[in-house]
Amino acid sequence: MDRDDEHSAHTDRRYASLDDSVIPDAENLKVTLERALPFWEDKIAPALKDGKNVFVGAHGNSIRALVKHIKGLSDDEIMDVEIPNFSPLVFEFDEKLNVVSEYYLGK
């Protein structure tokens, strides 16, 4: 998509205050993980280590990127993971944030 296209993030007024160089032209899983990982490291992981419960609601690709990181999956492995819409996925962690269990609520 051209940066001047009306559907491009570059023309979206919500991003007008950002430098054009930080607005992605497209977003694949690698780029999504690069964007989501700092939030995991700065906000989510510390809260979990403090014993808090954390709810993350996000778009499919963002959730997929976080699941890839949390479970230590390869690029090939994450391709086979189905993450259904509107089905909360619960991870339980030990004190080092290793996954000890995972399940979908209501299943």
N, CA, C and O atoms as a DFTB+ gen file, in Angstrom:
428 C
 N C O
     1  1       0.842      -1.163       0.000
     2  2       0.000       0.000       0.000
     3  2       0.896       1.237       0.000
     4  3       1.905       1.284       0.703
     5  1       0.531       2.193      -0.763
     6  2       1.271       3.443      -0.848
     7  2       1.074       4.244       0.447
     8  3      -0.015       4.246       1.021
     9  1       2.115       4.909       0.892
    10  2       2.029       5.693       2.133
    11  2       0.984       6.802       2.061
    12  3       0.473       7.238       3.093
    13  1       0.662       7.259       0.856
    14  2      -0.330       8.318       0.694
    15  2      -1.753       7.793       0.567
    16  3      -2.698       8.579       0.494
    17  1      -1.917       6.470       0.540
    18  2      -3.241       5.866       0.420
    19  2      -4.095       6.270       1.622
    20  3      -3.591       6.359       2.742
    21  1      -5.371       6.513       1.391
    22  2      -6.251       6.949       2.478
    23  2      -6.378       5.914       3.598
    24  3      -6.759       6.266       4.715
    25  1      -6.065       4.641       3.319
    26  2      -6.155       3.578       4.320
    27  2      -4.820       3.310       5.019
    28  3      -4.754       2.485       5.930
    29  1      -3.774       3.990       4.606
    30  2      -2.451       3.803       5.198
    31  2      -2.398       4.413       6.596
    32  3      -3.008       5.451       6.855
    33  1      -1.669       3.764       7.486
    34  2      -1.469       4.322       8.826
    35  2      -0.750       5.666       8.759
    36  3      -0.876       6.486       9.669
    37  1      -0.008       5.889       7.698
    38  2       0.734       7.145       7.549
    39  2      -0.194       8.348       7.393
    40  3       0.202       9.475       7.690
    41  1      -1.422       8.121       6.931
    42  2      -2.368       9.228       6.761
    43  2      -3.415       9.274       7.871
    44  3      -4.302      10.127       7.852
    45  1      -3.318       8.372       8.826
    46  2      -4.274       8.304       9.930
    47  2      -3.956       9.408      10.939
    48  3      -2.835       9.484      11.442
    49  1      -4.923      10.251      11.231
    50  2      -4.709      11.396      12.130
    51  2      -4.299      10.973      13.537
    52  3      -3.684      11.756      14.262
    53  1      -4.634       9.733      13.936
    54  2      -4.253       9.265      15.275
    55  2      -2.744       9.146      15.433
    56  3      -2.230       9.152      16.551
    57  1      -2.034       9.040      14.312
    58  2      -0.579       8.886      14.358
    59  2       0.149      10.147      13.904
    60  3       1.353      10.115      13.650
    61  1      -0.573      11.244      13.803
    62  2      -0.001      12.490      13.289
    63  2       1.164      12.994      14.135
    64  3       2.058      13.658      13.611
    65  1       1.172      12.695      15.416
    66  2       2.245      13.186      16.286
    67  2       3.501      12.314      16.227
    68  3       4.535      12.683      16.785
    69  1       3.421      11.162      15.556
    70  2       4.571      10.257      15.463
    71  2       5.451      10.593      14.272
    72  3       4.978      11.072      13.241
    73  1       6.723      10.335      14.432
    74  2       7.641      10.456      13.303
    75  2       7.267       9.396      12.274
    76  3       7.008       8.246      12.629
    77  1       7.240       9.776      11.018
    78  2       6.828       8.872       9.946
    79  2       7.669       7.600       9.903
    80  3       7.189       6.561       9.450
    81  1       8.906       7.664      10.365
    82  2       9.800       6.502      10.300
    83  2       9.400       5.386      11.263
    84  3       9.823       4.245      11.077
    85  1       8.597       5.682      12.288
    86  2       8.196       4.644      13.241
    87  2       6.846       4.019      12.907
    88  3       6.416       3.079      13.575
    89  1       6.185       4.526      11.890
    90  2       4.901       3.966      11.471
    91  2       5.172       2.877      10.440
    92  3       5.726       3.155       9.376
    93  1       4.782       1.630      10.748
    94  2       5.073       0.543       9.804
    95  2       4.224       0.636       8.544
    96  3       3.075       1.077       8.582
    97  1       4.808       0.213       7.428
    98  2       4.056       0.149       6.172
    99  2       3.143      -1.072       6.165
   100  3       2.069      -1.050       5.563
   101  1       3.567      -2.114       6.822
   102  2       2.796      -3.350       6.962
   103  2       3.264      -4.012       8.245
   104  3       4.293      -3.636       8.808
   105  1       2.508      -4.997       8.705
   106  2       2.895      -5.618       9.958
   107  2       2.759      -7.133       9.851
   108  3       1.661      -7.659       9.666
   109  1       3.887      -7.824       9.969
   110  2       3.874      -9.277      10.028
   111  2       4.093      -9.689      11.481
   112  3       4.195      -8.832      12.360
   113  1       4.164     -10.987      11.738
   114  2       4.297     -11.452      13.116
   115  2       5.596     -10.977      13.758
   116  3       5.617     -10.653      14.946
   117  1       6.667     -10.934      12.993
   118  2       7.958     -10.470      13.523
   119  2       7.857      -9.018      13.988
   120  3       8.312      -8.677      15.080
   121  1       7.266      -8.177      13.164
   122  2       7.114      -6.759      13.505
   123  2       6.160      -6.596      14.690
   124  3       6.385      -5.765      15.570
   125  1       5.100      -7.397      14.701
   126  2       4.153      -7.340      15.814
   127  2       4.835      -7.720      17.119
   128  3       4.624      -7.069      18.142
   129  1       5.655      -8.774      17.092
   130  2       6.372      -9.191      18.297
   131  2       7.343      -8.102      18.751
   132  3       7.462      -7.843      19.949
   133  1       8.027      -7.470      17.820
   134  2       8.941      -6.378      18.175
   135  2       8.194      -5.236      18.848
   136  3       8.737      -4.561      19.723
   137  1       6.953      -5.022      18.440
   138  2       6.136      -3.958      19.018
   139  2       5.543      -4.377      20.362
   140  3       5.443      -3.557      21.276
   141  1       5.149      -5.648      20.491
   142  2       4.467      -6.119      21.698
   143  2       5.424      -6.511      22.822
   144  3       5.074      -6.405      23.998
   145  1       6.616      -6.957      22.473
   146  2       7.551      -7.460      23.482
   147  2       7.930      -6.420      24.542
   148  3       7.996      -6.771      25.720
   149  1       8.179      -5.164      24.180
   150  2       8.476      -4.180      25.231
   151  2       7.327      -4.024      26.234
   152  3       7.566      -3.806      27.421
   153  1       6.089      -4.135      25.761
   154  2       4.946      -4.046      26.678
   155  2       4.930      -5.253      27.611
   156  3       4.643      -5.123      28.801
   157  1       5.241      -6.436      27.062
   158  2       5.351      -7.639      27.896
   159  2       6.424      -7.430      28.968
   160  3       6.185      -7.666      30.153
   161  1       7.595      -6.988      28.543
   162  2       8.733      -6.857      29.457
   163  2       8.553      -5.735      30.480
   164  3       8.970      -5.869      31.631
   165  1       7.932      -4.627      30.059
   166  2       7.815      -3.457      30.934
   167  2       6.577      -3.462      31.827
   168  3       6.605      -2.904      32.923
   169  1       5.502      -4.080      31.374
   170  2       4.227      -4.000      32.103
   171  2       3.705      -5.359      32.564
   172  3       3.431      -5.559      33.747
   173  1       3.569      -6.289      31.621
   174  2       2.909      -7.555      31.942
   175  2       3.771      -8.431      32.846
   176  3       3.320      -8.853      33.910
   177  1       5.003      -8.705      32.433
   178  2       5.875      -9.600      33.210
   179  2       6.095      -9.097      34.638
   180  3       5.992      -9.891      35.573
   181  1       6.395      -7.805      34.845
   182  2       6.565      -7.345      36.230
   183  2       5.299      -7.518      37.079
   184  3       5.381      -7.863      38.258
   185  1       4.139      -7.280      36.480
   186  2       2.887      -7.455      37.223
   187  2       2.688      -8.919      37.604
   188  3       2.264      -9.223      38.719
   189  1       2.994      -9.824      36.677
   190  2       2.874     -11.254      36.975
   191  2       3.846     -11.671      38.074
   192  3       3.496     -12.454      38.957
   193  1       5.065     -11.145      38.015
   194  2       6.054     -11.470      39.046
   195  2       5.642     -10.942      40.416
   196  3       6.046     -11.480      41.446
   197  1       4.834      -9.883      40.418
   198  2       4.300      -9.338      41.674
   199  2       3.071     -10.104      42.153
   200  3       2.448      -9.723      43.144
   201  1       2.717     -11.189      41.449
   202  2       1.585     -12.014      41.848
   203  2       0.232     -11.508      41.398
   204  3      -0.798     -11.989      41.869
   205  1       0.219     -10.541      40.490
   206  2      -1.042      -9.988      40.011
   207  2      -1.582     -10.818      38.852
   208  3      -0.825     -11.464      38.126
   209  1      -2.897     -10.791      38.693
   210  2      -3.533     -11.366      37.517
   211  2      -3.581     -10.284      36.453
   212  3      -3.881      -9.129      36.754
   213  1      -3.290     -10.645      35.222
   214  2      -3.251      -9.674      34.130
   215  2      -4.168     -10.158      33.018
   216  3      -4.086     -11.309      32.589
   217  1      -5.037      -9.275      32.558
   218  2      -5.890      -9.574      31.413
   219  2      -5.354      -8.799      30.222
   220  3      -5.133      -7.591      30.309
   221  1      -5.146      -9.491      29.112
   222  2      -4.699      -8.839      27.883
   223  2      -5.766      -9.076      26.830
   224  3      -6.045     -10.219      26.470
   225  1      -6.351      -8.020      26.344
   226  2      -7.301      -8.097      25.238
   227  2      -6.652      -7.425      24.048
   228  3      -6.249      -6.265      24.133
   229  1      -6.546      -8.136      22.943
   230  2      -5.830      -7.577      21.794
   231  2      -6.276      -8.239      20.504
   232  3      -6.990      -9.242      20.510
   233  1      -5.843      -7.661      19.410
   234  2      -6.090      -8.201      18.078
   235  2      -5.363      -9.532      17.925
   236  3      -4.369      -9.780      18.609
   237  1      -5.847     -10.378      17.044
   238  2      -5.314     -11.724      16.854
   239  2      -3.817     -11.814      16.670
   240  3      -3.180     -12.673      17.279
   241  1      -3.230     -10.954      15.848
   242  2      -1.802     -11.061      15.580
   243  2      -0.976     -10.658      16.802
   244  3       0.103     -11.207      17.027
   245  1      -1.467      -9.717      17.580
   246  2      -0.766      -9.332      18.808
   247  2      -0.789     -10.472      19.819
   248  3       0.220     -10.760      20.461
   249  1      -1.935     -11.113      19.955
   250  2      -2.041     -12.266      20.855
   251  2      -1.148     -13.397      20.365
   252  3      -0.459     -14.036      21.160
   253  1      -1.158     -13.643      19.068
   254  2      -0.321     -14.698      18.484
   255  2       1.159     -14.430      18.787
   256  3       1.899     -15.354      19.125
   257  1       1.586     -13.184      18.668
   258  2       2.982     -12.833      18.948
   259  2       3.320     -13.080      20.417
   260  3       4.382     -13.619      20.730
   261  1       2.420     -12.688      21.316
   262  2       2.671     -12.912      22.741
   263  2       2.689     -14.400      23.079
   264  3       3.527     -14.845      23.865
   265  1       1.777     -15.171      22.496
   266  2       1.764     -16.620      22.730
   267  2       3.061     -17.240      22.230
   268  3       3.628     -18.112      22.888
   269  1       3.529     -16.797      21.075
   270  2       4.801     -17.293      20.523
   271  2       5.930     -17.062      21.526
   272  3       6.736     -17.956      21.787
   273  1       5.976     -15.860      22.080
   274  2       7.022     -15.523      23.042
   275  2       6.859     -16.310      24.349
   276  3       7.817     -16.907      24.840
   277  1       5.661     -16.307      24.898
   278  2       5.402     -16.963      26.182
   279  2       5.745     -18.444      26.126
   280  3       6.339     -18.989      27.057
   281  1       5.364     -19.094      25.023
   282  2       5.575     -20.541      24.914
   283  2       6.912     -20.902      24.278
   284  3       7.267     -22.079      24.206
   285  1       7.660     -19.894      23.813
   286  2       8.958     -20.150      23.191
   287  2       8.840     -20.921      21.891
   288  3       9.664     -21.788      21.600
   289  1       7.818     -20.608      21.107
   290  2       7.566     -21.323      19.858
   291  2       8.402     -20.769      18.715
   292  3       8.730     -19.582      18.686
   293  1       8.736     -21.627      17.793
   294  2       9.447     -21.208      16.582
   295  2       8.445     -20.580      15.612
   296  3       7.234     -20.657      15.817
   297  1       8.964     -19.963      14.566
   298  2       8.096     -19.391      13.537
   299  2       7.207     -20.463      12.921
   300  3       6.030     -20.216      12.661
   301  1       7.758     -21.648      12.686
   302  2       6.972     -22.742      12.106
   303  2       5.914     -23.245      13.083
   304  3       4.782     -23.518      12.686
   305  1       6.275     -23.367      14.350
   306  2       5.337     -23.892      15.346
   307  2       4.141     -22.970      15.549
   308  3       3.017     -23.449      15.694
   309  1       4.359     -21.667      15.563
   310  2       3.250     -20.745      15.800
   311  2       2.250     -20.782      14.652
   312  3       1.078     -20.460      14.845
   313  1       2.692     -21.167      13.471
   314  2       1.788     -21.242      12.319
   315  2       0.704     -22.302      12.522
   316  3      -0.375     -22.204      11.938
   317  1       0.983     -23.305      13.340
   318  2       0.021     -24.381      13.586
   319  2      -0.879     -24.122      14.792
   320  3      -1.750     -24.936      15.097
   321  1      -0.681     -23.012      15.470
   322  2      -1.469     -22.706      16.665
   323  2      -2.729     -21.945      16.261
   324  3      -2.663     -20.895      15.622
   325  1      -3.868     -22.496      16.647
   326  2      -5.150     -21.832      16.413
   327  2      -5.561     -21.103      17.687
   328  3      -5.640     -21.708      18.756
   329  1      -5.816     -19.828      17.573
   330  2      -6.258     -19.037      18.722
   331  2      -7.644     -18.501      18.373
   332  3      -7.766     -17.537      17.618
   333  1      -8.690     -19.123      18.919
   334  2     -10.049     -18.722      18.547
   335  2     -10.406     -17.330      19.062
   336  3      -9.921     -16.890      20.104
   337  1     -11.257     -16.654      18.311
   338  2     -11.763     -15.347      18.733
   339  2     -12.697     -15.513      19.930
   340  3     -13.410     -16.511      20.044
   341  1     -12.681     -14.545      20.796
   342  2     -13.616     -14.450      21.921
   343  2     -13.546     -15.635      22.879
   344  3     -14.532     -15.950      23.546
   345  1     -12.407     -16.286      22.952
   346  2     -12.196     -17.389      23.890
   347  2     -10.970     -17.062      24.733
   348  3      -9.842     -17.255      24.281
   349  1     -11.176     -16.570      25.946
   350  2     -10.026     -16.188      26.773
   351  2      -9.083     -17.360      27.035
   352  3      -9.493     -18.414      27.521
   353  1      -7.828     -17.154      26.704
   354  2      -6.774     -18.136      26.932
   355  2      -6.064     -17.764      28.228
   356  3      -5.552     -16.653      28.370
   357  1      -6.038     -18.695      29.166
   358  2      -5.440     -18.449      30.478
   359  2      -4.100     -19.164      30.554
   360  3      -3.999     -20.357      30.271
   361  1      -3.076     -18.417      30.940
   362  2      -1.768     -18.998      31.235
   363  2      -1.540     -18.864      32.730
   364  3      -1.815     -17.818      33.317
   365  1      -1.039     -19.922      33.340
   366  2      -0.596     -19.859      34.726
   367  2       0.907     -20.067      34.712
   368  3       1.416     -20.956      34.029
   369  1       1.620     -19.232      35.479
   370  2       3.078     -19.203      35.459
   371  2       3.650     -19.547      36.824
   372  3       2.986     -19.385      37.848
   373  1       4.896     -20.026      36.826
   374  2       5.629     -20.149      38.081
   375  2       6.332     -18.820      38.349
   376  3       6.145     -17.855      37.609
   377  1       7.136     -18.774      39.401
   378  2       7.783     -17.504      39.783
   379  2       8.794     -16.994      38.758
   380  3       9.163     -15.820      38.782
   381  1       9.244     -17.875      37.854
   382  2      10.180     -17.457      36.800
   383  2       9.474     -17.234      35.462
   384  3      10.121     -17.107      34.423
   385  1       8.157     -17.189      35.500
   386  2       7.299     -16.987      34.336
   387  2       7.376     -18.124      33.322
   388  3       7.186     -17.915      32.123
   389  1       7.655     -19.321      33.812
   390  2       7.514     -20.512      32.976
   391  2       6.048     -20.920      33.020
   392  3       5.422     -20.871      34.078
   393  1       5.502     -21.318      31.888
   394  2       4.102     -21.734      31.834
   395  2       3.952     -23.067      32.565
   396  3       4.640     -24.040      32.255
   397  1       3.043     -23.096      33.541
   398  2       2.765     -24.352      34.244
   399  2       1.433     -24.949      33.801
   400  3       1.215     -26.154      33.934
   401  1       0.545     -24.112      33.274
   402  2      -0.687     -24.618      32.678
   403  2      -1.270     -23.555      31.758
   404  3      -0.998     -22.362      31.887
   405  1      -2.079     -24.035      30.827
   406  2      -2.811     -23.123      29.945
   407  2      -4.125     -23.780      29.579
   408  3      -4.204     -24.996      29.403
   409  1      -5.151     -22.960      29.467
   410  2      -6.474     -23.478      29.116
   411  2      -7.345     -22.320      28.641
   412  3      -7.056     -21.154      28.910
   413  1      -8.411     -22.664      27.933
   414  2      -9.390     -21.678      27.507
   415  2     -10.521     -21.648      28.524
   416  3     -11.015     -22.701      28.929
   417  1     -10.934     -20.468      28.938
   418  2     -12.064     -20.349      29.855
   419  2     -13.317     -20.900      29.190
   420  3     -13.561     -20.669      28.006
   421  1     -14.094     -21.621      29.957
   422  2     -15.348     -22.147      29.438
   423  2     -15.220     -23.425      28.647
   424  3     -16.204     -23.895      28.074
   425  1     -14.036     -24.000      28.600
   426  2     -13.865     -25.250      27.843
   427  2     -13.362     -26.333      28.741
   428  3     -13.154     -27.461      28.292
